[in-house]
């Protein structure tokens, strides 16, 4: 087993799943921070809400 395979197996054992996601470059820092938060705070649930950049109003994600 390679070093990377051991690392991935360790994370998988923690209940994590490896995923590739394409996202807008300008949102990467915020999304990384959110994902890290939920990774470390499994007792929290994400609230699916987004803010419209044009109107500054929140929109519920179905």
Backbone bond lengths (Angstrom), bond angles and torsions (degrees), N, CA, C in turn:
res aa  C-N    CA-C-N  psi(-1)  N-CA   C-N-CA  omega(-1)  CA-C   N-CA-C  phi
1 X - - - 1.454 - - 1.537 108.54 -
2 X 1.334 116.00 129.58 1.462 119.99 -179.20 1.529 110.39 -75.12
3 X 1.313 115.19 168.08 1.463 121.16 179.20 1.532 110.54 -59.44
4 X 1.329 116.69 -42.19 1.463 120.98 -179.66 1.530 110.98 -66.94
5 X 1.321 117.18 -39.85 1.464 120.69 178.71 1.530 110.75 -64.09
6 X 1.330 116.82 -38.27 1.469 120.72 177.23 1.527 110.40 -64.31
7 X 1.333 115.36 -43.17 1.467 121.00 179.03 1.528 110.60 -61.08
8 X 1.336 116.57 -46.74 1.462 120.58 -179.86 1.526 111.24 -65.46
9 X 1.323 117.82 -38.22 1.466 121.41 178.26 1.529 110.55 -64.35
10 X 1.328 116.50 -38.47 1.467 121.57 178.64 1.532 110.33 -62.58
11 X 1.330 116.34 -45.61 1.466 120.25 179.87 1.527 111.09 -67.69
12 X 1.318 116.60 -38.42 1.463 120.77 178.39 1.530 110.02 -62.61
13 X 1.326 116.53 -38.53 1.465 121.44 178.48 1.530 111.22 -65.01
14 X 1.328 116.73 -22.92 1.468 121.63 177.48 1.527 111.61 -85.10
15 X 1.332 116.37 3.34 1.459 120.55 178.94 1.517 113.75 86.65
16 X 1.331 117.22 17.18 1.460 120.82 -179.80 1.525 109.97 -98.30
17 X 1.329 115.75 155.09 1.460 121.70 -179.83 1.519 109.28 -126.60
18 X 1.326 116.20 133.29 1.462 121.38 178.50 1.528 108.51 -78.50
19 X 1.333 115.61 128.63 1.457 121.38 -177.57 1.522 109.63 -140.85
20 X 1.313 116.59 142.10 1.462 121.63 174.00 1.518 107.89 -107.58
21 X 1.321 115.98 129.85 1.462 121.26 -178.29 1.521 108.65 -133.16
22 X 1.322 116.21 132.62 1.459 121.14 174.10 1.521 107.67 -93.16
23 X 1.334 116.59 128.73 1.452 120.25 -176.97 1.516 110.30 -143.47
24 X 1.330 116.22 160.69 1.466 119.02 178.59 1.531 110.41 -61.18
25 X 1.305 115.73 135.49 1.462 121.71 -175.48 1.526 112.73 -55.27
26 X 1.332 116.93 -39.34 1.464 119.80 -176.59 1.533 112.94 -70.02
27 X 1.330 117.71 -17.12 1.466 120.80 179.81 1.527 113.08 -93.96
28 X 1.312 117.29 -8.38 1.463 120.63 -175.10 1.530 113.84 -54.56
29 X 1.332 119.96 -49.08 1.472 118.76 -177.63 1.534 113.06 -60.19
30 X 1.331 116.95 -43.48 1.464 120.23 -179.43 1.522 111.32 -66.09
31 X 1.326 116.53 -43.04 1.457 119.56 -178.33 1.527 111.44 -68.52
32 X 1.325 117.21 -37.83 1.464 119.91 176.32 1.527 110.44 -61.56
33 X 1.322 116.13 -42.55 1.462 120.55 179.58 1.529 110.92 -63.73
34 X 1.332 116.59 -43.39 1.461 120.38 177.82 1.524 111.69 -61.83
35 X 1.319 116.35 -45.72 1.460 120.25 -179.10 1.527 111.50 -63.89
36 X 1.308 116.65 -40.41 1.465 120.38 177.90 1.531 110.25 -63.91
37 X 1.332 116.38 -40.31 1.463 120.33 178.21 1.526 110.72 -59.87
38 X 1.332 117.12 -49.32 1.464 119.88 -177.85 1.525 111.77 -69.62
39 X 1.314 117.00 -28.70 1.463 120.41 175.66 1.529 109.97 -64.46
40 X 1.326 116.36 -39.57 1.467 121.35 -177.20 1.522 113.79 -90.10
41 X 1.318 117.99 -11.50 1.469 122.18 -177.84 1.523 109.47 -129.22
42 X 1.314 115.52 69.37 1.465 120.57 -174.66 1.526 112.79 -66.17
43 X 1.328 117.16 -14.17 1.461 120.59 178.53 1.533 111.68 -79.29
44 X 1.315 117.60 -8.33 1.469 121.88 179.96 1.527 110.12 -97.76
45 X 1.325 115.54 144.22 1.461 121.40 176.14 1.521 109.31 -108.24
46 X 1.331 117.40 138.08 1.462 118.81 176.39 1.527 110.45 -70.40
47 X 1.299 116.14 140.07 1.459 121.76 174.85 1.525 105.25 -100.17
48 X 1.298 116.32 117.63 1.457 120.22 -172.60 1.526 111.41 -82.17
49 X 1.323 113.98 88.30 1.458 122.00 179.37 1.526 107.68 -136.54
50 X 1.304 116.12 141.18 1.460 121.02 177.46 1.525 108.92 -128.69
51 X 1.327 115.68 151.11 1.466 120.57 178.36 1.523 108.96 -103.62
52 X 1.320 115.38 129.20 1.454 121.42 176.23 1.526 108.08 -73.61
53 X 1.314 117.86 122.52 1.469 121.42 -177.31 1.522 112.86 -67.25
54 X 1.319 117.25 -26.59 1.462 120.56 -178.07 1.524 112.19 -81.82
55 X 1.342 116.57 -42.66 1.466 120.28 -176.32 1.525 112.62 -99.59
56 X 1.314 117.17 -14.46 1.460 123.97 -177.30 1.531 112.31 64.71
57 X 1.333 117.04 17.73 1.461 121.68 178.05 1.521 109.35 -97.28
58 X 1.328 115.16 151.49 1.454 120.17 178.40 1.520 110.37 -84.75
59 X 1.325 115.64 145.04 1.449 122.87 179.99 1.516 108.38 -127.60
60 X 1.321 116.58 129.87 1.460 120.20 177.70 1.525 108.82 -76.03
61 X 1.317 115.92 137.89 1.461 121.56 177.57 1.521 106.94 -95.72
62 X 1.319 116.62 124.06 1.471 119.70 -174.55 1.485 114.12 -71.83
